[in-house]
Amino acid sequence: MTAQHRIAAPAAMAGRLLPIDPLAYDRHAMHAGERHWPQTNCYADLWIEILHALGLEPAAAFGFTITQDFEGDQFTFFKPPLDDLEALYGLRVTELALYDDLIGHIEQQIGLGRLVLLELDSFYMPDTRGVSYRDSHGKTTIAVNRLDRAARELDYFHNDGLHRAEGEDFDGLFRLLPGQMHDDTLFPYAEMVRLPPRRPDEAALRAAALKLLARHVARRPSDNPVAAFRAVATAQAEALAERPGSAFHHYAFNTLRQLGANFELLASHLTWLSQSVDGLEAARDGSLRIAEGAKVAQFHLARAMKQKRFERFDATLAGLVGEHDQVSEALGQRFPG
């Protein structure tokens, strides 16, 4: 096993998995500010940065995005399939049962060289300042890199980076503040990630990604999900216009943002594969147009909410229907099996 293929071993320091610091952390290019959707959703963003910190290529993991569908009131909340993560990188993700002291469970897993993913309340996450920090409660997923119980410090991956919570934020995240814990309070959902002894070489990673992409293309929706969304979007938007402004943000996040961000990640995947595989350019370009068009549609929706006129919003969606058809057909021709 060559040195460049080894996964970085956990540092000797108790309570830390990878030897990285939030103040010196450089996020991955898939979270660059010039992208249409620099943030996607908490789980996908989390894995981009976890893979990046492990020295692995995140773009390899997003072939599954071609399977996104419209679920009637939202686009599929896309999450990297755990089987894909194991096939690509050798990462084994399983549920972590929490039955005792929460911090103790995390300390135990870090000591074994495992990463812990937790669903926690964003109210106490400093990186959400200006969005939900100390303002509103919401479920989101983090990954723990360093935990110091005595110092009340937590270094965690979340959204597009590595962050630190300390003091009262630490206590709030782990439900140590007065009145937070009750006899009927549920433990958060948690997963543990067993790291592989070495990373795959480039050729093996590309071969595995190509095989998975072909499988996901075969599983893509038979009916155009953007067309299904367009069929109900105007009526949904008209009803939304009668509700408080906060409802718009929730709706847009779960529809247009999930659509646009999903296809921008697919474009990143196809761009990465195109370095060694031919015939993906049309699908890549179409995916980028969907990403951009969803952003335009979100702008038109915001204006429509004020003007109570939805023609431009619907016209933008009509264009996205055709783009989705082209992406699906291009990948279907490239992977006819």
N, C-alpha and C positions, 0 to 999 in steps of 0.2 A: 504494500500500500504506500503510494507516494505521498509526500508531505502535502502537496497541493490538493489532494483528494480527501484529506482528513477534515472532519467537522471539528470546529474549535471546541476543545474540551472545557467543561465548566471550570471556572476559576476556583482556587483553593479557598478563597474568602467565604466564610459561612454566610448563607443567605443570598448569594449571587450566582446566577447561571452563566451569563456571558459577560466578559470583561469590557463592558461598554458603559458610557456615562451619558445621561440625557443632555448635558451641556455641550458635549462634543459629537453628538450623533448627527449623521447626515442621512436624511431620508432618501428613499429610492426615487429614481427618475419617473416612475409611474405615478408619483405624487407631485410632480413638478407643477408650479403655479400656472404655467401656460397651457396646460391641458384644459379641455372643455369641462371636465369633471375631476378636479384635483382630488376630491374625496368621493367615494362611491357609497359603500355602506360599512358599518363598523366591522363586520366579520371579514369581508373581502379585504378591506384596508389593513386590518390586523395581520392577515396572512402575508400580504405584500411585504410588510416591514419585518415580520418574523423571518421569512425566507431570506430577505436581504441581509438581516443581521447574522444569519447562519452562513452567509457566503453562497447562497443558492440563487438561481435565476427565477424570480417570481413570474415573469411573463409566460413561462412554460405551463403554468397551472390553470390557464384561463380558456382552454378550448371548450370547456363545458358551457360557456356562456351562450353558445348557439342554441341551447335547449330552452332558453327563457321563453315563458309563455305569459299570456294575460289571464289573470285569475278572477276576472269579473269586477273586482274593485281595486286591483293593484297588479303590477307586473311582478313576476317571480322575484323574491328577495334572494338574489344569487349568492351562493356560498360554495367555495371550493369543496367538491366531494371528498370525503375522507379517504375513500379508496384511491382516488387520483393522487392525493398527497403521498400515500404509501407507494403507489406504483412509480411515481416520478422521482421521489426523493428518499424513500425509505422511512418516512415519518409515520409513526403509528400513534393514532389519536383514539383515545377511549374515554368514556365518561369516568369522572373521578367521584366516587361516593363520598359525600360529606356527612359525617355522623357525630363528630366531636368538635374540638376547638378548630375553627376555620383557619386561623393563622398557623396552628400546629400542623394541619394537613399540608399547607403550602410549604412550610419549612421542611417537612419530611420529603416531599417530592423534589424540591430544589436540591436537597442533600443527595438524592439519588440521580441527579443530573437530568431532571425532567422539567419541562415547561408546563405551567398551569394556566389554563384559560378560565376566566370567571365572568359571569354575568353580574354586573354591579350597577349601582345607581350613579348616573352621570352628574348628579347634583353636587357631588364632592370631588369631581375631577377637574383640577385646575386647567387642563388643556382645553376644556369646553368654555372657558371664560368668554362672555359675550354671546353665548348660545344658551346653555342650560346651567352653567356653574352657579350654584347658590341661588338659582332662579326657578328651575323646574326639575321635576323628577322624571327620569327615563331609563329604561333598560338598555345597557350596552355591554359589549364584551371587551375585556382587556386580557393581556398576557403578562404574567409577573416575571420580571427579570431579577429584581433584587428586593428583599424584604428584610428590614431591620426592626424587630419588635421593640427593642429597648429605645432606639432613637425615634421611633414612630415615623419611619420613612418607607416609601414604596416607590420603586422604579418600575414603570409599566409601559408596555406597548399599547397604543390606542390610536385609532384613526390613522393619521399619516406620520406618526413619529413615536419617539420614546420620551416619556415624561416622568415627573416626580410629584408625588403627593406626600405631605408631611403634616405633623401636628394634628389639628382638628380634622383636616381632610382625611388623614390616615384613619383616625378614629371613626369618622362618618362612613367611610367605605367599608370598614369591617364591623360596623354596627356596635361600636363601643361607646357611643354617646348615650347619655341618660335618656331612657324612654324608647330607644330603638329596638330593643329585643323584648319579645314577649314569648309566652309559652307556645303560642301558635305561629310564631314567625318561621317562615320556611327558609331553609338554607338556599343559597344561590346555586344555579346550575354551574357545574364545573367540568372541564375536560383536562386530561393530562396528555402530554406529548412525549413519547419516547424518541429520543434523537438517534439517528443511525450512526454507526462507527465511522462512516466516511460518506462523502458526497458522490453522486454519480458523475462519471466523466461526461463531457459535452456530447459526444456521439450517442451514448446511451440515453441521455436525457432527451435529446431530440427525437430519437427513435420511439421512446415511450410516449412523448407528447404527440407525435404524429399518429400513433396507434390509437391513443385516447381521443384525438380530434375526430378521426374517422368514425369511432364508436358514437361520439356525441352527435355528429352530423346525421347519423342514421336514426338518432332519437329526437331530432328537432321536431317542433310542432308541425303537424300536417297542414293546419290552417294558419293563415297569417295572424299572429297575435296583435300586430299593430292595427290591422283592419278590425279585429274584435274590439280593441280599445276605442278606435274612432267611432264605432257604431254606438257606443254609450257615452263617449266623452262629453259631448255638448250637453246632454241632459244632466250628467253629473256636475258639470261646470255651472250650469244654470242654478242647480240646487245649492252648490257651494257658494255662489254669489250672495245668497241670503243668510249665510252663516258668518260668525266672527272671523276676522282675518287670520287667526291662528290655524283655522281649519284648512286654509289654502296651503300653508307650508307642509302640513302633514300629507295632504293629498298629492302635492307636487313631488314630495320626496318619494312617495311610494308608487308613483306612476312615471312621470317624465324623467325624474332623476335616475330611477332604477333602469329605465329603458336606455337612456343615453349613456350612463356610466357602464352598463353592461356591455354595450357595443364598442365603447372606447377601449375597454379591456380586451374584447375580442380582437380589435384592431392591433393592440399591442402584442397579443399572442401571435397573430398572423404575420406581423412585421418581424418578430423574432424567428419564426419558422421559415420565413422567406429567405433568410440568410443561407439556407441549405436546401430549400424545397421550392420548386417552381409551381406556378399556376394558382397562387393565392392572392395575387395583386388586386383582382376585381373585388373579391370579398373583403379584403382589407380596406380598400378605398370606400366601398359602400358602407362598411361598418363605421368609418370615420364620419361619413355624411349623416348617418343616423345619430351619432353622438352629437354632432353640431346641430342637427335639425331638432332634436329633443330639447336642446337648450333654447333655441329660437321659439319652439312651441311653448315652453315654460314662460318666456317673456310675453308672448301673445296671450297666454292664459291670464297672466297677472293684469294685463291691460283690459282684457275682456271682463274681468271681475268688476272693474270700476265702470266700464262703459256699458255693460250688459249687452255687448255685441260679440258674437262668437264666430263670425265668418272666417276671419284670418286664422284663428286657432284651428278651425276645422280644415282649412286649406293646407296649413302646414302639416297636419297629420296625414292628409291625403298623399302628400309627397313622401312621407316616411313609409307609408304602406308600400309604395313602389320600390323604395330602396330596400326594404326588408325582403321583398320578393327576389330582388336581384342578388342579395347576399346569400339567401337560402339556395337559390338556383345555382349560383356559382360554386358553392361548396358541395352541393349535391352532384354536380358534374365532375368536380375534382375527386370526390370520394363516392363513386357510384354504388359501392357495396352496401 
